[in-house]
Amino acid sequence: MNILLHQCCGPCSVYPVEILKGMGHSIAGYWFNPNIHPVTEYFKRFETLAQFNREENIPLFADNVYGVQEFTKNVAQDIANRCAYCYAIRLEAAAKKAKEEGFHAFTSTLFYSRYQNHELMKKIAQEISMRFAIDFFYHDFREGWQKGIDCSKERNMYRQPYCGCIYSEEDRYIRQINKKINSITSHS
């Protein structure tokens, strides 16, 4: 099949690309990640992904629009359910692009992450697939979690420390920050 692979970043692409190529699929990458904050992080991830795709001879379509304002506007009132919105906008954009460009199917490197809700993503992708009349190719890439990490480190790829949005950044660092604040204020 000719598959459009939505890519959230370079490191998360390593294992899915290996698997898809190993299955004999023809792939192209697609960058659409309006959730990533701050803008410097957004561009670090994009540059790393673009370099990876060049090295792997993977064509890359990029909707290079920094959309953090639109993203936060749509999740600010329901932060607990932000991931569902995030999955939906990125998978829908991938399906639309795949349809426009004549691909047989779409998928995403999001299915590589152990931290994402696979059942919810799969459900959303299947609904989008039906709505846009394009196949969704599902594979649970989590099986290669450690292999992807090891390979990305061997390649000296920039590895981001959190999922992407401002809220995931807070989740990642809040305990460390609070611990430091407490130790500083307890010594005052």
N, C-alpha and C positions, 0 to 999 in steps of 0.2 A: 504494500500500500504506500501511497504518498501521504505522509502525515505531517501536519503542522504542529510543532511542539511549542506550546507556550512555555517560556523560560523565565523563572523568577530571578535567577542568578547563575553565575558560572559553576560554582561548586555543586549546586543541586542538579546541574545538567549532566555532570560527568557520567554517572551510572545510567540514567535513562537513555542517553545517547548511545552508550555502549550496548545496551539491551536492544534498542530499536534497530540500530545498525546490524547487530548480530542476528536479528530476526529477518533481516533482508529488506527492511523498510527503507524507503527514501524519505529523508526528513529535511525540513527547514525550520528555523527557529523563529519565534515571535516574541518580541519584547513589548509588554504592556503591563506596567506595574505602578499605577497612580497612588498606591498606598504608601510607598516608601518615603520615609522621613529620616533625616533632613535631606535637602537637595544634594548636599555633598555625598551622602550615603547613596542616594539614587544614582549619581554619576559614577561613583566607584564601582557599584554593582554592574552598571551598564558597560563600563570599560572592560571589566573583567570578563563579562559574558561575550562581548564583541571579540576580544582576543581569543577566547576559547573557541568560538565558532570559526574564526579564521584558521586556527590551528587544525580544526577538525573538518575543514572545508564544508561548513554548514551555512547555507544562505541564511541571512537574518533580515526579517521584516521588523521594523521598529516604529511603533507609535510612541515616539519620544516626546510625550507630553507630561510634564511634571504636574500631576493632578491632585496634590495633597489637599488643596482647598476644597475641591469637590468631594474628595473622599471623606475628609473630616466633617464636612457639612452633612453628609449622608449617614454618618455613624455616631455623631456626637450625642444624639438623644437616646441611643441604645448601644452603648459601648460593649455590653456583655455579648451582643450578637453581631459585632462588627465583622467577624470572620466570614459569616454567611454572605454578607454584602460583598466583601472583598473577593471571595471565591466567585460569586456570581458575575461581578463586573469583568473580572479577568477571563473567566471561562467563556462568557458570552462574546467578548471581544475576539477571543481566539477562534470561536466557532464562526463568527461573521467573517473574519479574515480568511479562514480556511475555505469557506464557501466562495468568497469573492475571487480567491486565487486558484480555485479548481482543485483543491486537495480532496482526498478521499475521506479523511478523518482529521480530528484534532485530539490532542491530549495535553498534559501539563506536567512540568517538573514538580508541581505542588504534591503530586502523588509519590514523591520520593521522601518527603518529610515525615518523620515520626511525630512531629508536633502538630500536624494538621488533622482535622476531623475527616477521615477518608470516606466514611459513609455519607456524610453531608455533602462533601465535594462530589462524590460519585452521583448522588441523587440530583444535585444541581446540574451537573454535566449531562446526565441522561435527559433531563427536562429540556435543556438548551438544545441538545442534539435533535430531539423531536421537533422543537419549535423552528429550528433552522434547516431541518432536513439534511443533516450531515452527520456521519457516524462519529461517535465518541469512542476512542480506543482506550480501554482501561487496562492498566497493568499496575500491580502493587510494587512499585519500585523500592519500597522500604527494605526489601530483602537485601539490597546492596548498600544499605546505609553506611556501614563502616568502610566498605570498599570505596565508595564515593568520597568519603572524608579523607581516607589515606591517599587516594589519587590526587585530590585537589591540593593536599599539602605537598605531595611530591612535585607538583607542577607550580608550587609557590603562588597559588591563586589567592586573591584577596578573599578572606572568609569573614562574612558579616557576623556580628555577635548577637543579633536578634532578628525576628521574623521580618520586620520592615516598617510597620506603622508606628506612630508616636506612642500608641498605647502598649504595643509589644515591647518597645524600647523601655518604657516605664516599668512594665512587668519584669523585664530582665534585670534592671538595675536598682529597683526601689529598695530591696532588702539591704543591699550593700550600702546605698546612700544613707538609709536610716541608721544603720550600724555605725557608720562614720560620724554622722551628726550626733548620735547619742554619746559616742566616745569623746567627741570634742566638747559638747555641752556639759558632760559630767565632770570634766577636768577644769571647767571655768570657775 
